[in-house]
Amino acid sequence: MKKIHILILKSFIRPFIVTFFIVMFVLLMLFLFKYIDDLIGKGFEWYVILELLAYQSAVQISMAMPLSMLLSSIMTFGNLGESYELVAIKAAGVSLRKAMSPLFILVGLFSGGAFLFSDYILPVVNLKMGSLLYDVRIKQADFLIKPGIFNNTIPGYSIRAKGKSKDGKILYDLMIYDHKSSTTANNVLLAEEGFIYNSPDNNTMILKLKDGVRYEDSRARNARVYNPRQQFTRFYFEETEQKFDMSAFQMKRTDENLFKSHHAMLNLKQLRHYTDSNAIQMDSLRNTVLREIKSYYYYFNDYYKVKDSTIAIGNAITYNQNFTAAIPKEKRTTAISNAMNQVRYIKDVLNLKANEDEFYRNKDILYNVEFQRKFTLAVSCLLLFCIGAPLGAIIRKGGLGLPVVVAIIFFLIYHIISTVSEKSAKEGNIDTFWGMWMAIFILSPLAIFLTYKAATDSALFDIEQYRIKAEKTLNWIKARFGIGNKKATHPSKSLHDDYTLSS
């Protein structure tokens, strides 16, 4: 019995490790394709890219774990079924349920680890990942000179070089326009050659220029003072330095505390706390609505005295036609104007409070969705294993061919149902509990059905079996309705019968 358990565990762990890293690689490539424009041309250090990929790898575990669990379970039992090892195990008197018992324990440990990971590690990783990705996306592209093209990335300057060296450090035939003082080209610098390098803190770019001239229009500085001898200034130089502020091109890390209240960066304890605080704010907001508009719901009985006794009976006022009948004619215009003002105010207050209430309600939905996600990740690993293991025992095909196709189909079904139901929950169409657990509730009967079929050695995917059943059904239909039972009349026999009758 122990040898069987060890055999099954070894057969499962190896495909699981391989498929897990394959799925992680594919998901990382999808991430890079999505954010490739935000990473290229910004001069990031290698460790920044590596840190970003490490955080993204941890984030993708929530999707890679269920998929690799499904794929590896199908491959494991497909290989065992294809090599007739499952037949040998059953022939030894060991049922499929007993043979799978150590795998259930192992998968249960994986599911528990996934729950702890989603509760304690994933919120921290999401916080690190979110802040780093935000800084990466807002960082400007590196300063890059292309020969013959003006570069305007540095604020206040336009730089053009007709040529540059292979390493990009030396620029030839430079032209620099300084627009910091005004929008016009009143300060122009020309140089034969320029050597570019950065300061030790990388916040300043220094351009050492050789053999050039600077043209400066003095009227830009002293436009009110007229001096005919200083209208245009020209400076020749053999060597000078031009400094540019490059602090805007450096990646500055944002304070992570700004992202801590996001729903994806909270654990279960924090989610409960934020949910309770949000509920208190919602109750407080809804209680203030009535107090703000209550004073604007009243009748002007004291101001507009009812003089017509025919419309007043006791303390009750009856109106034969409309409300304005109770108001004197000379005061009706004022009354209607005041009423319209009160209605506008009440409408504005209700619209404002409705927007605030919707904001808090959406936050409450997101908190509840994230709360349920902590549990669905662990249960989805167990569910997809319960689908993949009996499915592999039924199809009896190993390798990366048919098992991969079947696994992807079932995972897509699970992922589509989960995504659609989660979106409906976030939009408030269904309860968050049903939205997050919908895919698990729908696929659980399928897991039970496949487990039953695998335990009873059902050939669920045997095409020959379905062909035989189809032929039997077709023959029964023919026999039932008499299709194809009529005997054809032979021509020679008909002629013989006619000759016999004539004789």
Buried (B, 14 or more C-beta within 10 A) or exposed (E): EEEBBEBBBEBBBEBBEBBBEBBBEEBBEEBBEEBEEBBEEBBBEEEBEEBBEBBBBBBBBBBBBBBBBBBBBBBBBBBBBBEEBBEEBBEEEBEBEEBBBBBBEBBBEBBEEBBEBBBEEBBBBBBBBBBBBBBBEEBBEEBEBEEEEBBEBBEEBBBBBEEBEEEEEBBBBBBBBBBEEEEEEBBBBBBEBBBBEEEEEEEBBBBBBBEBEBBBBBBEEEEEEEEEEEEEEEEEEEEBEBEBEBEEBEBEEBEBEEBBEBBBBBBBEBBEEBBEEBEEBBEEBEEEBEEBBEEEEEEBEEEBEEEEEEBEEEEEBEEEEEEBBBBEEEBBEEBEEEBEEBEEEBEEBBEEBEEBBEBBEBBBBBBBBBBBBBBBBBBBBBBBBBBBBBBBBBBBBBEBEBBBEBBBEBBEBBBEBBEEBBEBBBEBEBEBEEBBBBBBEBBBEBBEBBBEBBBEEBEBBEEEEEEEEEEEEEEEEEEEEEEEEEEEEEEEEEEEEEEEEEE
